[in-house]
Amino acid sequence: MKKIFFTSDHHFGHENIIKFSNRPFKNVEEMNEVMIERWNEKVHPRDDVYYLGDFSLEKDREKTAEILKRLNGSKFLIKGNHEGAALNHSKKFEWVKDYYELKIKDPDCKNGTRRIMLFHYAMRSWRGIGRGNWHLYGHSHGNLPDLEDQLCFDIGVDNHDFYPLSYEEIKAIMAKKTWTPPYSD
C-alpha cells in the first residue's frame, strides 16, 4: 500500500551544513550516503515524498541527478532558499511549487480529510489554523522551538535522525500536542 512521507533540508553535497547543524558525519560523502540509506529504509518505490526545500547544494549537476535517481518514491518539491541544484533537475520531481495545501483522506478527521499546509518556512498563522489544519515546514534546522499548542513542526532531517517521516508518524506527533480548537463549527 502506498504511503506518504515528508522531509526537508538534506543539503546534499553541502560540506558547511555539517558544522552549521552539528551533523554527526566525517565528511559530505558519508553524510550523503547515510541520508540516502535512511530515506530508502522507509520509503518504497511507489510511495510519495513531499520535500519541503533545500534538497542539494551539490556543485556537480550529475551528482544531484544521481542522488535523485537513487532515492525511492515519487518526489514533490516545495522550493526552499537553496534550490538551484534541484531545479536543474526539475523534471525528476512530480511537480515543483512554492507552497502547497495537501489534502489526505483520513477517516479519523472531521469530514474525512486532513489538510496540511506545506511551506519551506515556518508560519505563525496558516489557512485553517483554527480548524485543526496542520503546517509542516523546514528551513530552521531545529533552531526554532516546537510549539506544543500549535499543529505545526519542523520536518527537517536534523530533527528526525535524518529520516523522512510518514503521515502516520506525523499524526502520532500531532496527537500529543496540546492544541484545542478556539471555536466549534
Z-matrix of the N, CA and C atoms (Angstrom, degrees):
N
C 1 1.445
C 2 1.528 1 109.89
N 3 1.303 2 115.97 1 133.63
C 4 1.461 3 122.39 2 -178.02
C 5 1.529 4 110.55 3 -66.28
N 6 1.347 5 115.61 4 135.49
C 7 1.458 6 121.64 5 178.18
C 8 1.521 7 109.51 6 -116.03
N 9 1.340 8 115.07 7 163.35
C 10 1.465 9 122.13 8 178.69
C 11 1.522 10 108.06 9 -115.73
N 12 1.334 11 115.55 10 133.12
C 13 1.463 12 122.46 11 179.62
C 14 1.522 13 110.27 12 -125.69
N 15 1.340 14 114.59 13 160.19
C 16 1.465 15 122.60 14 179.18
C 17 1.530 16 108.26 15 -137.73
N 18 1.329 17 115.79 16 143.60
C 19 1.457 18 120.90 17 177.55
C 20 1.526 19 109.31 18 -166.69
N 21 1.327 20 116.18 19 171.83
C 22 1.469 21 120.70 20 174.52
C 23 1.525 22 110.42 21 -167.87
N 24 1.309 23 113.91 22 169.79
C 25 1.467 24 124.60 23 167.09
C 26 1.522 25 115.78 24 62.15
N 27 1.327 26 116.58 25 40.72
C 28 1.460 27 118.91 26 174.66
C 29 1.534 28 111.17 27 -67.77
N 30 1.316 29 117.18 28 -36.85
C 31 1.467 30 121.40 29 -177.30
C 32 1.529 31 110.26 30 53.80
N 33 1.333 32 116.54 31 46.13
C 34 1.466 33 119.58 32 177.65
C 35 1.527 34 109.84 33 -51.64
N 36 1.325 35 117.00 34 136.57
C 37 1.458 36 122.16 35 176.78
C 38 1.512 37 115.35 36 79.13
N 39 1.318 38 119.05 37 4.91
C 40 1.468 39 122.50 38 -174.48
C 41 1.537 40 110.37 39 -101.89
N 42 1.305 41 116.21 40 99.00
C 43 1.469 42 121.98 41 -177.63
C 44 1.531 43 111.78 42 -59.97
N 45 1.326 44 118.25 43 -42.97
C 46 1.465 45 121.37 44 -175.72
C 47 1.527 46 113.79 45 -66.25
N 48 1.326 47 118.68 46 -23.48
C 49 1.469 48 119.98 47 -179.53
C 50 1.530 49 110.64 48 -65.61
N 51 1.321 50 117.45 49 -24.47
C 52 1.470 51 120.91 50 178.03
C 53 1.524 52 109.41 51 -61.66
N 54 1.329 53 117.45 52 -45.72
C 55 1.471 54 121.13 53 177.27
C 56 1.529 55 111.15 54 -74.76
N 57 1.323 56 116.35 55 -47.43
C 58 1.460 57 121.69 56 -175.53
C 59 1.528 58 112.15 57 -56.09
N 60 1.332 59 116.63 58 -43.75
C 61 1.465 60 121.03 59 -177.36
C 62 1.527 61 112.76 60 -104.29
N 63 1.340 62 115.77 61 10.27
C 64 1.461 63 120.84 62 178.24
C 65 1.535 64 111.33 63 52.90
N 66 1.325 65 115.57 64 47.17
C 67 1.464 66 120.84 65 179.82
C 68 1.527 67 110.56 66 -77.56
N 69 1.329 68 117.75 67 144.15
C 70 1.473 69 121.51 68 -172.87
C 71 1.526 70 114.36 69 -85.34
N 72 1.333 71 117.37 70 47.61
C 73 1.459 72 120.50 71 -176.91
C 74 1.523 73 110.28 72 -121.31
N 75 1.344 74 116.52 73 146.59
C 76 1.473 75 122.33 74 178.59
C 77 1.522 76 111.29 75 -69.87
N 78 1.340 77 115.41 76 -37.80
C 79 1.457 78 120.03 77 -174.66
C 80 1.528 79 109.65 78 -158.19
N 81 1.306 80 115.60 79 175.85
C 82 1.463 81 120.81 80 -175.74
C 83 1.533 82 112.09 81 -67.88
N 84 1.321 83 117.39 82 -32.54
C 85 1.468 84 120.04 83 179.01
C 86 1.522 85 110.87 84 -64.30
N 87 1.343 86 116.86 85 -44.98
C 88 1.460 87 120.50 86 177.63
C 89 1.537 88 110.06 87 -63.52
N 90 1.325 89 116.91 88 -43.90
C 91 1.461 90 120.99 89 179.53
C 92 1.530 91 110.56 90 -58.04
N 93 1.325 92 116.68 91 -50.21
C 94 1.466 93 120.23 92 -179.89
C 95 1.524 94 111.26 93 -57.45
N 96 1.316 95 117.49 94 -47.31
C 97 1.463 96 121.07 95 -176.85
C 98 1.526 97 112.36 96 -64.35
N 99 1.323 98 117.37 97 -44.03
C 100 1.467 99 120.27 98 179.28
C 101 1.524 100 110.20 99 -62.81
N 102 1.324 101 117.04 100 -43.17
C 103 1.472 102 119.50 101 -178.29
C 104 1.530 103 111.70 102 -67.81
N 105 1.321 104 118.06 103 -36.58
C 106 1.471 105 120.94 104 175.44
C 107 1.532 106 109.70 105 -64.70
N 108 1.322 107 117.16 106 -45.42
C 109 1.470 108 121.00 107 179.29
C 110 1.526 109 111.23 108 -60.14
N 111 1.325 110 116.52 109 -45.24
C 112 1.467 111 119.41 110 -177.40
C 113 1.527 112 111.38 111 -67.98
N 114 1.316 113 117.29 112 -37.74
C 115 1.471 114 121.40 113 175.07
C 116 1.528 115 109.08 114 -57.32
N 117 1.328 116 115.68 115 -52.79
C 118 1.466 117 120.92 116 -174.60
C 119 1.530 118 113.61 117 -72.62
N 120 1.330 119 118.32 118 -18.60
C 121 1.468 120 120.83 119 173.57
C 122 1.525 121 110.90 120 -63.06
N 123 1.334 122 115.87 121 -35.32
C 124 1.465 123 120.49 122 -175.08
C 125 1.525 124 113.32 123 -102.33
N 126 1.310 125 116.98 124 -39.44
C 127 1.465 126 122.05 125 -173.95
C 128 1.521 127 109.66 126 -91.11
N 129 1.339 128 115.99 127 127.36
C 130 1.459 129 121.71 128 176.00
C 131 1.530 130 109.43 129 -97.03
N 132 1.328 131 117.98 130 163.38
C 133 1.470 132 120.65 131 -175.05
C 134 1.534 133 115.01 132 -55.54
N 135 1.327 134 119.27 133 -30.61
C 136 1.473 135 120.28 134 -176.75
C 137 1.527 136 113.23 135 -93.20
N 138 1.330 137 118.06 136 -0.04
C 139 1.465 138 121.67 137 -179.54
C 140 1.529 139 111.06 138 -77.32
N 141 1.340 140 114.91 139 162.93
C 142 1.461 141 121.87 140 175.61
C 143 1.522 142 109.41 141 -107.06
N 144 1.347 143 116.27 142 138.19
C 145 1.460 144 121.61 143 178.55
C 146 1.527 145 108.18 144 -125.98
N 147 1.330 146 115.54 145 120.13
C 148 1.465 147 121.75 146 174.09
C 149 1.516 148 106.82 147 -94.07
N 150 1.330 149 114.45 148 115.23
C 151 1.459 150 121.81 149 -173.71
C 152 1.527 151 108.50 150 -104.24
N 153 1.343 152 117.21 151 117.29
C 154 1.457 153 121.86 152 -171.47
C 155 1.531 154 113.55 153 -96.25
N 156 1.299 155 117.21 154 40.28
C 157 1.456 156 121.84 155 167.30
C 158 1.507 157 117.61 156 100.42
N 159 1.342 158 113.46 157 158.26
C 160 1.455 159 125.49 158 179.13
C 161 1.524 160 112.08 159 62.39
N 162 1.324 161 114.06 160 57.71
C 163 1.458 162 121.39 161 -177.99
C 164 1.532 163 112.08 162 -70.82
N 165 1.337 164 117.10 163 -53.53
C 166 1.462 165 119.77 164 -172.16
C 167 1.519 166 111.60 165 -147.68
N 168 1.317 167 114.87 166 143.12
C 169 1.463 168 121.47 167 169.59
C 170 1.521 169 109.59 168 -117.82
N 171 1.313 170 115.88 169 22.83
C 172 1.460 171 123.94 170 -179.13
C 173 1.529 172 109.17 171 -63.20
N 174 1.322 173 117.04 172 127.36
C 175 1.478 174 120.68 173 179.52
C 176 1.529 175 111.50 174 -77.06
N 177 1.313 176 116.48 175 -30.08
C 178 1.463 177 122.28 176 179.66
C 179 1.535 178 108.47 177 -85.18
N 180 1.332 179 116.28 178 110.50
C 181 1.472 180 121.13 179 -177.40
C 182 1.518 181 112.83 180 -54.52
N 183 1.316 182 116.57 181 -37.39
C 184 1.459 183 119.93 182 -177.33
C 185 1.526 184 112.68 183 -69.17
N 186 1.339 185 117.31 184 -29.62
C 187 1.467 186 119.69 185 177.60
C 188 1.530 187 110.44 186 -66.61
N 189 1.328 188 117.32 187 -40.63
C 190 1.472 189 119.76 188 176.68
C 191 1.521 190 110.06 189 -63.87
N 192 1.317 191 117.80 190 -42.31
C 193 1.473 192 121.24 191 178.25
C 194 1.525 193 110.58 192 -61.24
N 195 1.320 194 117.31 193 -41.38
C 196 1.463 195 121.26 194 -179.93
C 197 1.529 196 111.16 195 -66.28
N 198 1.328 197 117.05 196 -41.08
C 199 1.467 198 120.51 197 177.87
C 200 1.527 199 109.68 198 -62.03
N 201 1.312 200 117.49 199 -47.44
C 202 1.469 201 121.02 200 179.02
C 203 1.525 202 111.15 201 -58.08
N 204 1.303 203 116.50 202 -40.31
C 205 1.470 204 121.30 203 -179.94
C 206 1.529 205 111.48 204 -65.56
N 207 1.315 206 117.12 205 -35.22
C 208 1.466 207 121.44 206 -177.15
C 209 1.529 208 113.19 207 -77.90
N 210 1.320 209 118.08 208 -21.11
C 211 1.467 210 121.31 209 -176.12
C 212 1.524 211 111.24 210 -82.91
N 213 1.322 212 116.40 211 128.28
C 214 1.459 213 121.95 212 178.95
C 215 1.524 214 111.66 213 -67.32
N 216 1.328 215 114.65 214 157.74
C 217 1.456 216 121.78 215 171.27
C 218 1.516 217 114.47 216 92.41
N 219 1.326 218 113.93 217 164.54
C 220 1.465 219 122.46 218 172.10
C 221 1.519 220 106.78 219 -86.45
N 222 1.327 221 116.07 220 127.59
C 223 1.454 222 121.07 221 -173.08
C 224 1.533 223 111.34 222 -107.24
N 225 1.340 224 115.39 223 133.09
C 226 1.459 225 123.99 224 178.09
C 227 1.521 226 106.26 225 -118.29
N 228 1.331 227 118.51 226 123.83
C 229 1.463 228 121.64 227 -172.32
C 230 1.522 229 112.46 228 -106.06
N 231 1.327 230 115.27 229 122.84
C 232 1.461 231 122.75 230 165.76
C 233 1.528 232 104.43 231 -96.07
N 234 1.318 233 116.79 232 121.88
C 235 1.466 234 120.34 233 -174.21
C 236 1.525 235 112.25 234 -65.48
N 237 1.342 236 113.99 235 138.10
C 238 1.454 237 121.92 236 172.24
C 239 1.513 238 109.75 237 -106.12
N 240 1.313 239 116.88 238 -163.71
C 241 1.459 240 120.67 239 -179.61
C 242 1.525 241 112.91 240 -90.97
N 243 1.337 242 118.18 241 -3.14
C 244 1.470 243 122.80 242 176.89
C 245 1.525 244 107.93 243 -128.96
N 246 1.312 245 117.39 244 71.98
C 247 1.463 246 119.66 245 -172.99
C 248 1.515 247 114.25 246 -118.92
N 249 1.337 248 118.88 247 7.87
C 250 1.458 249 120.42 248 -178.22
C 251 1.516 250 113.63 249 -54.30
N 252 1.327 251 117.48 250 -48.17
C 253 1.472 252 121.06 251 -177.83
C 254 1.526 253 111.34 252 -64.43
N 255 1.328 254 117.82 253 -42.27
C 256 1.466 255 120.81 254 -179.89
C 257 1.519 256 111.22 255 -68.59
N 258 1.322 257 117.09 256 -39.25
C 259 1.468 258 120.03 257 -178.19
C 260 1.525 259 112.03 258 -68.12
N 261 1.329 260 117.78 259 -21.53
C 262 1.466 261 120.87 260 172.15
C 263 1.524 262 111.12 261 -64.57
N 264 1.346 263 116.59 262 -16.30
C 265 1.462 264 122.66 263 -178.03
C 266 1.521 265 110.25 264 -128.46
N 267 1.307 266 116.31 265 38.59
C 268 1.478 267 121.14 266 -174.31
C 269 1.526 268 112.59 267 -59.56
N 270 1.318 269 118.69 268 -25.98
C 271 1.471 270 120.62 269 179.91
C 272 1.528 271 112.57 270 -71.47
N 273 1.318 272 117.22 271 -12.52
C 274 1.465 273 120.64 272 177.13
C 275 1.533 274 111.48 273 -82.41
N 276 1.343 275 116.37 274 -6.11
C 277 1.460 276 122.31 275 175.20
C 278 1.525 277 108.35 276 -103.88
N 279 1.313 278 116.31 277 148.88
C 280 1.468 279 120.42 278 177.37
C 281 1.525 280 110.21 279 -62.51
N 282 1.314 281 116.25 280 -38.84
C 283 1.454 282 123.75 281 172.38
C 284 1.522 283 108.86 282 -160.22
N 285 1.337 284 115.39 283 165.23
C 286 1.464 285 123.24 284 176.87
C 287 1.518 286 106.51 285 -130.38
N 288 1.343 287 117.15 286 126.99
C 289 1.470 288 122.11 287 -178.89
C 290 1.521 289 109.68 288 -139.77
N 291 1.327 290 115.57 289 162.52
C 292 1.461 291 121.06 290 174.88
C 293 1.523 292 111.63 291 -80.97
N 294 1.321 293 116.12 292 -31.96
C 295 1.466 294 123.72 293 -173.38
C 296 1.517 295 106.87 294 -156.67
N 297 1.332 296 117.51 295 150.70
C 298 1.453 297 118.69 296 178.91
C 299 1.520 298 110.36 297 -151.52
N 300 1.322 299 115.45 298 139.95
C 301 1.459 300 122.52 299 174.54
C 302 1.525 301 107.44 300 -106.44
N 303 1.323 302 115.17 301 103.83
C 304 1.459 303 122.46 302 -176.35
C 305 1.521 304 110.06 303 -88.94
N 306 1.322 305 116.13 304 137.67
C 307 1.464 306 122.13 305 174.35
C 308 1.517 307 107.82 306 -116.36
N 309 1.329 308 116.35 307 127.96
C 310 1.462 309 122.22 308 179.90
C 311 1.523 310 107.95 309 -122.69
N 312 1.320 311 115.83 310 130.83
C 313 1.471 312 119.72 311 175.18
C 314 1.524 313 108.44 312 -68.81
N 315 1.343 314 114.82 313 125.83
C 316 1.459 315 120.62 314 -178.48
C 317 1.524 316 107.90 315 -150.95
N 318 1.327 317 117.69 316 111.27
C 319 1.471 318 120.54 317 -177.51
C 320 1.525 319 113.43 318 -63.48
N 321 1.329 320 118.12 319 -16.98
C 322 1.460 321 121.06 320 178.11
C 323 1.529 322 113.01 321 -77.99
N 324 1.332 323 116.46 322 -11.30
C 325 1.468 324 121.08 323 -177.29
C 326 1.525 325 110.97 324 -95.30
N 327 1.315 326 114.08 325 152.93
C 328 1.456 327 119.72 326 173.67
C 329 1.528 328 107.79 327 -59.26
N 330 1.278 329 117.50 328 135.12
C 331 1.471 330 123.76 329 -177.53
C 332 1.528 331 113.27 330 65.00
N 333 1.343 332 117.84 331 8.25
C 334 1.461 333 121.33 332 175.36
C 335 1.513 334 115.61 333 73.09
N 336 1.337 335 117.58 334 14.78
C 337 1.464 336 120.62 335 -177.97
C 338 1.523 337 111.10 336 -135.82
N 339 1.332 338 115.68 337 130.16
C 340 1.474 339 122.32 338 172.74
C 341 1.511 340 107.32 339 -97.78
N 342 1.320 341 117.13 340 130.10
C 343 1.465 342 122.50 341 175.92
C 344 1.521 343 108.91 342 -107.70
N 345 1.342 344 114.62 343 130.36
C 346 1.464 345 120.70 344 -178.49
C 347 1.525 346 108.85 345 -128.91
N 348 1.329 347 116.27 346 124.41
C 349 1.458 348 122.11 347 177.23
C 350 1.533 349 108.07 348 -88.83
N 351 1.323 350 116.74 349 118.93
C 352 1.459 351 123.10 350 -177.21
C 353 1.524 352 109.73 351 -108.83
N 354 1.322 353 115.70 352 121.44
C 355 1.461 354 121.42 353 -178.79
C 356 1.524 355 107.31 354 -152.22
N 357 1.317 356 117.72 355 147.97
C 358 1.459 357 120.11 356 179.79
C 359 1.525 358 111.50 357 -65.77
N 360 1.316 359 116.63 358 -32.71
C 361 1.460 360 122.05 359 -174.50
C 362 1.525 361 111.73 360 -103.64
N 363 1.323 362 115.81 361 147.85
C 364 1.464 363 121.21 362 176.95
C 365 1.528 364 109.40 363 -69.95
N 366 1.322 365 115.70 364 136.60
C 367 1.466 366 121.60 365 176.16
C 368 1.526 367 108.01 366 -114.17
N 369 1.305 368 116.32 367 148.45
C 370 1.466 369 120.18 368 176.03
C 371 1.516 370 111.68 369 -85.37
N 372 1.322 371 115.78 370 -21.54
C 373 1.458 372 121.09 371 178.27
C 374 1.525 373 107.75 372 -145.05
N 375 1.314 374 116.83 373 147.69
C 376 1.469 375 121.39 374 -179.86
C 377 1.517 376 108.72 375 -150.31
N 378 1.328 377 115.44 376 165.12
C 379 1.460 378 121.05 377 -178.34
C 380 1.524 379 109.87 378 -58.93
N 381 1.320 380 115.49 379 127.20
C 382 1.455 381 120.95 380 177.55
C 383 1.516 382 114.92 381 78.68
N 384 1.321 383 119.01 382 15.55
C 385 1.465 384 121.42 383 -179.78
C 386 1.528 385 111.26 384 -55.98
N 387 1.311 386 117.06 385 -39.27
C 388 1.461 387 121.52 386 -179.44
C 389 1.521 388 113.76 387 -77.35
N 390 1.316 389 116.93 388 -11.53
C 391 1.457 390 121.43 389 179.68
C 392 1.533 391 112.36 390 -102.40
N 393 1.314 392 115.93 391 3.20
C 394 1.460 393 119.36 392 177.65
C 395 1.512 394 115.16 393 94.75
N 396 1.336 395 118.19 394 11.36
C 397 1.465 396 119.60 395 174.76
C 398 1.522 397 109.18 396 -66.46
N 399 1.309 398 115.74 397 144.66
C 400 1.462 399 121.38 398 -179.78
C 401 1.518 400 110.91 399 -92.70
N 402 1.341 401 114.65 400 159.29
C 403 1.464 402 121.70 401 172.64
C 404 1.530 403 108.06 402 -133.61
N 405 1.336 404 116.22 403 122.44
C 406 1.457 405 122.33 404 174.64
C 407 1.520 406 108.21 405 -112.18
N 408 1.329 407 115.79 406 140.79
C 409 1.460 408 121.03 407 -177.51
C 410 1.522 409 109.50 408 -147.23
N 411 1.315 410 115.46 409 172.10
C 412 1.456 411 122.59 410 176.40
C 413 1.514 412 109.18 411 -129.21
N 414 1.312 413 116.40 412 -133.14
C 415 1.460 414 126.56 413 171.73
C 416 1.524 415 115.51 414 69.49
N 417 1.299 416 119.22 415 -39.49
C 418 1.467 417 120.43 416 -168.74
C 419 1.525 418 114.57 417 -87.40
N 420 1.314 419 119.03 418 -7.53
C 421 1.472 420 122.73 419 175.94
C 422 1.526 421 112.30 420 50.74
N 423 1.324 422 116.30 421 38.35
C 424 1.460 423 120.98 422 177.35
C 425 1.511 424 114.91 423 79.36
N 426 1.330 425 118.15 424 8.84
C 427 1.458 426 120.90 425 -177.84
C 428 1.526 427 114.07 426 -88.40
N 429 1.322 428 117.73 427 -5.70
C 430 1.466 429 120.46 428 174.11
C 431 1.523 430 108.02 429 -101.04
N 432 1.323 431 117.87 430 134.64
C 433 1.472 432 117.88 431 177.13
C 434 1.523 433 110.80 432 -67.03
N 435 1.332 434 115.59 433 142.91
C 436 1.457 435 120.08 434 176.21
C 437 1.521 436 108.88 435 -69.02
N 438 1.322 437 116.57 436 141.73
C 439 1.460 438 121.88 437 177.95
C 440 1.524 439 108.09 438 -99.77
N 441 1.308 440 116.50 439 104.25
C 442 1.464 441 121.29 440 -176.42
C 443 1.518 442 113.51 441 -64.66
N 444 1.339 443 116.89 442 -22.99
C 445 1.465 444 119.72 443 -178.42
C 446 1.527 445 112.67 444 -98.28
N 447 1.344 446 116.68 445 11.29
C 448 1.460 447 121.77 446 178.38
C 449 1.527 448 109.89 447 -126.40
N 450 1.326 449 116.46 448 145.32
C 451 1.464 450 122.00 449 -178.60
C 452 1.533 451 110.62 450 -88.31
N 453 1.325 452 114.54 451 62.58
C 454 1.464 453 121.51 452 179.76
C 455 1.525 454 108.68 453 -149.44
N 456 1.334 455 115.80 454 156.92
C 457 1.464 456 120.23 455 169.07
C 458 1.520 457 111.09 456 -170.33
N 459 1.336 458 113.73 457 167.20
C 460 1.460 459 124.14 458 -178.45
C 461 1.525 460 108.88 459 -80.46
N 462 1.325 461 115.50 460 115.55
C 463 1.461 462 122.11 461 -177.35
C 464 1.534 463 112.12 462 -88.96
N 465 1.330 464 116.86 463 1.39
C 466 1.462 465 121.58 464 -176.41
C 467 1.516 466 114.08 465 -59.43
N 468 1.322 467 115.86 466 149.91
C 469 1.465 468 121.91 467 -175.19
C 470 1.523 469 113.36 468 -61.56
N 471 1.322 470 117.92 469 -25.92
C 472 1.467 471 119.64 470 -179.96
C 473 1.528 472 111.74 471 -65.64
N 474 1.317 473 117.92 472 -18.81
C 475 1.457 474 122.57 473 -179.15
C 476 1.515 475 113.51 474 -97.40
N 477 1.321 476 117.96 475 -9.23
C 478 1.462 477 120.98 476 -170.73
C 479 1.528 478 112.00 477 -133.39
N 480 1.331 479 115.83 478 39.02
C 481 1.462 480 122.65 479 176.63
C 482 1.529 481 112.37 480 52.48
N 483 1.334 482 115.72 481 32.37
C 484 1.463 483 123.48 482 175.65
C 485 1.527 484 113.54 483 67.61
N 486 1.326 485 116.56 484 26.33
C 487 1.461 486 123.28 485 175.49
C 488 1.526 487 109.93 486 -111.63
N 489 1.334 488 117.53 487 148.54
C 490 1.469 489 119.83 488 165.74
C 491 1.530 490 108.44 489 -73.08
N 492 1.330 491 116.93 490 157.54
C 493 1.458 492 121.16 491 176.85
C 494 1.518 493 109.85 492 -111.44
N 495 1.313 494 115.06 493 140.47
C 496 1.466 495 120.73 494 177.99
C 497 1.525 496 109.53 495 -80.30
N 498 1.325 497 115.32 496 162.92
C 499 1.461 498 120.40 497 174.41
C 500 1.519 499 110.48 498 -54.96
N 501 1.325 500 117.54 499 -41.64
C 502 1.460 501 121.69 500 -179.21
C 503 1.525 502 111.62 501 -63.46
N 504 1.332 503 117.43 502 -40.14
C 505 1.466 504 120.90 503 177.71
C 506 1.529 505 111.03 504 -65.34
N 507 1.325 506 115.81 505 -41.05
C 508 1.463 507 119.85 506 178.79
C 509 1.527 508 110.23 507 -66.17
N 510 1.309 509 116.62 508 -40.64
C 511 1.463 510 121.51 509 178.18
C 512 1.534 511 110.09 510 -58.44
N 513 1.323 512 117.71 511 -41.57
C 514 1.470 513 121.58 512 178.55
C 515 1.530 514 111.16 513 -65.85
N 516 1.324 515 117.43 514 -39.41
C 517 1.472 516 121.12 515 177.51
C 518 1.526 517 110.03 516 -64.41
N 519 1.325 518 116.11 517 -46.27
C 520 1.471 519 119.92 518 -178.84
C 521 1.531 520 111.49 519 -64.37
N 522 1.334 521 117.51 520 -32.59
C 523 1.471 522 121.37 521 -179.51
C 524 1.530 523 111.43 522 -65.37
N 525 1.319 524 117.82 523 -23.36
C 526 1.465 525 122.20 524 179.76
C 527 1.528 526 112.72 525 -85.67
N 528 1.319 527 117.25 526 -10.27
C 529 1.465 528 120.50 527 -179.24
C 530 1.529 529 109.66 528 -71.42
N 531 1.318 530 115.98 529 159.43
C 532 1.469 531 121.52 530 -177.36
C 533 1.527 532 112.90 531 -96.97
N 534 1.319 533 117.50 532 14.35
C 535 1.463 534 121.94 533 -178.75
C 536 1.521 535 110.80 534 -58.83
N 537 1.321 536 115.09 535 137.92
C 538 1.468 537 121.11 536 172.78
C 539 1.525 538 107.84 537 -130.24
N 540 1.317 539 117.51 538 143.04
C 541 1.469 540 119.34 539 -179.31
C 542 1.535 541 110.87 540 -64.83
N 543 1.320 542 116.23 541 136.37
C 544 1.471 543 119.37 542 -179.44
C 545 1.526 544 112.91 543 -73.17
N 546 1.327 545 115.92 544 -16.16
C 547 1.479 546 121.45 545 -179.87
C 548 1.513 547 107.75 546 -158.09
N 549 1.296 548 116.77 547 166.28
C 550 1.458 549 119.87 548 176.89
C 551 1.522 550 108.86 549 -111.10
N 552 1.329 551 116.20 550 150.20
C 553 1.473 552 121.19 551 -179.41
C 554 1.507 553 111.32 552 -76.69
